[in-house]
């Protein structure tokens, strides 16, 4: 197994798999050749053994260093993925996850990338293509949730929000679809959306708008590629217990150390959504059990969006 590798490449939008890879930082294990045969939509018979649900498949997962992304990468590996590419800004954590999955038997590479930088985004799918020769699944999980109202959001926050939450998924889908089309793969893309896409809290103005845009993009792309047998679906996610959410609440809401305990006590089912549960929904949408479902944005939440009443409370209120 090799350590960290940094290689050079030209613009991946004008040339693809024959070029050498550049990433700001990448964990690249010694990988076997993985070029399964051309695929078509799976039959129900192929779903009986969940441990083989993603056999021969290559998955790209953003935000894979922790939380939802890590849980998703681990579940796809558990269910038979032939290879995984994870990307994140957190190099140490990302490399550790990739190393752990590789040592457990699923060849995994890590590409360090800030999704706000289009040049770094442009290295991710080519990394998968170079390592494995194909992409079957793309899970756009990484996102920015910084706070800002319609009155205090500045241009820098707005631009970074849309760069990470909309532009990056757009071009990752573009690159992945090109590989799927080239290899005649009946691929699957899953985008993580948010219940805030409907309206959102006042302090989530840019975030809510970005997730609304991604919801529309999910449906638009699904319609554009369905005749290629490439499926695109989204998960409209509710309040989830993730490391990123903990940082956000401590940073923007002065949340007490016991915020999670109090928040979960207020939820109808006594918990926030957990990464492992979200990962199972992603696997369902990405896998054969959901064929031919496409263009669907599924609410994964324990409160009924749009309903009045109920006992759910919102985020901790910042003091002062």
Buried (B, 14 or more C-beta within 10 A) or exposed (E): EEEEEEBEBEEBEEEBBEBEBBBBBBBBBEBEEBEBEEBEEBEEEBBEEBEEBBEBBBBBBBBBBBBBBBBBBBBBBBBBBBBBBBBBBBBEBBBBBBBBBBEEEBBBBBBBBBBBBEEBBBBBBBBBBBBBBBBBBBBBBBBBBBBBEEEEBEEEBBEBBBBBBBBBBBBBBEBBBBBBEBBBBBBBBBBBBBBBBBEBEEBBBBBBBBBBBBBEBBBEBBEEBBEBBBBBBBBBBBBBBBBBBBEBBBEBBEBEEEBBEEBBEEBEEEBBBBBEBBBBBBBBBBBBBBBEBBBBBBBBBBBEEEEEEEEBEEBBEEEE
